[in-house]
Amino acid sequence: MAQIEGLIASNVEITASEHSLHEAKNHLEKVGKSRKEAGGRASER
């Protein structure tokens, strides 16, 4: 039983790190978009 609990715990950690990677990717995409928009606005001037 302890083995199963250990597996579940490590699985939860993996899922959590995948989630944070996904969050980081979304954040970088948002930053990239806002930078592109800012760059576009700057070049229009």
C-alpha distances in whole Angstrom, upper triangle without the diagonal:
4,5,5,6,9,10,11,12,14,15,17,19,20,21,23,25,26,27,29,30,32,33,35,36,38,39,41,42,44,45,47,48,50,51,53,54,55,57,58,60,61,63,65,67
4,5,5,6,9,10,10,12,14,15,17,18,20,21,23,24,26,27,29,30,31,33,35,36,37,39,41,42,43,45,47,48,49,51,53,54,55,57,58,59,61,63,65
4,5,5,6,9,10,11,12,14,15,17,18,20,21,23,24,26,27,29,30,32,33,35,36,37,39,41,42,43,45,47,48,49,51,52,53,55,57,58,59,61,63
4,5,5,6,9,10,10,12,14,15,16,18,20,21,22,24,26,27,28,30,31,33,34,36,37,39,40,42,43,45,46,48,49,51,52,54,55,57,58,60,62
4,5,5,6,9,10,10,12,14,15,16,18,20,21,23,24,26,27,29,30,31,33,35,36,37,39,40,42,43,45,46,48,49,51,52,54,55,57,58,60
4,5,5,6,8,10,11,12,14,15,17,18,20,21,23,24,26,27,29,30,32,33,35,36,37,39,41,42,43,45,47,48,49,51,53,54,55,57,59
4,5,5,6,9,10,11,12,14,15,16,18,20,21,22,24,26,27,29,30,31,33,35,36,37,39,41,42,43,45,46,47,49,51,52,53,55,57
4,6,5,6,9,10,10,12,14,15,16,18,20,21,22,24,26,27,28,30,31,33,34,36,37,39,40,42,43,45,46,48,49,51,52,54,56
4,5,5,6,9,10,11,13,14,15,17,19,20,21,23,24,26,27,29,30,32,33,35,36,38,39,41,42,43,45,46,48,49,51,53,54
4,5,5,6,9,10,11,12,14,15,17,18,20,21,23,24,26,27,29,30,31,33,35,36,37,39,41,42,43,45,46,47,49,51,53
4,5,5,6,9,10,11,12,14,15,16,18,20,21,23,24,26,27,29,30,31,33,35,36,37,39,40,42,43,45,46,48,49,51
4,5,5,6,9,10,10,12,14,15,16,18,20,21,22,24,26,27,28,30,32,33,34,36,37,39,40,42,43,45,46,48,50
4,5,5,6,9,10,11,12,14,15,16,18,20,21,22,24,26,27,28,30,32,33,34,36,37,38,40,42,43,45,46,48
4,5,5,6,9,10,10,12,14,15,16,18,20,21,23,24,26,27,29,30,31,33,35,36,37,39,41,42,43,45,47
4,5,5,6,9,10,10,12,14,15,16,18,20,21,23,24,26,27,29,30,31,33,35,36,37,39,40,42,43,46
4,5,5,6,9,10,10,12,14,15,16,18,20,21,22,24,26,27,28,30,32,33,34,36,37,39,40,42,44
4,5,5,6,9,10,10,12,14,15,16,18,20,21,22,24,26,27,28,30,31,32,34,36,37,38,40,42
4,6,5,6,9,10,10,12,14,15,17,18,20,21,23,24,26,27,29,30,31,33,35,36,37,39,41
4,5,5,6,9,10,11,12,14,15,17,18,20,21,23,24,26,27,29,30,31,33,34,36,38,40
4,5,5,6,9,10,10,12,14,15,16,18,20,21,22,24,26,27,28,30,31,32,34,36,38
4,5,5,6,9,10,10,12,14,15,16,18,20,21,22,24,25,26,28,30,31,33,34,36
4,5,5,6,9,10,11,12,14,15,17,18,20,21,23,24,25,27,29,30,31,33,35
4,5,5,6,9,10,11,12,14,15,17,18,20,21,22,24,26,27,28,30,32,34
4,5,5,6,9,10,10,12,14,15,16,18,20,21,22,24,26,27,28,30,32
4,5,5,6,9,10,10,12,14,15,16,18,20,21,22,24,25,27,28,31
4,5,5,6,9,10,11,12,14,15,17,18,20,21,23,24,26,27,29
4,5,5,6,9,10,11,12,14,15,16,18,20,21,22,24,26,27
4,5,5,6,9,10,10,12,14,15,16,18,20,21,22,24,26
4,5,5,6,9,10,10,12,14,15,16,18,20,21,22,25
4,5,5,6,9,10,11,12,14,15,16,18,20,21,23
4,5,5,6,9,10,10,12,14,15,16,18,20,21
4,6,5,6,9,10,10,12,14,15,16,18,20
4,5,5,6,9,10,10,12,14,15,16,19
4,5,5,6,8,10,10,12,14,15,17
4,5,5,6,8,10,10,12,14,16
4,5,5,6,9,10,10,12,15
4,5,5,6,9,10,11,13
4,5,5,6,9,10,11
4,5,5,6,9,10
4,5,5,6,9
4,6,5,7
4,5,6
4,5
4
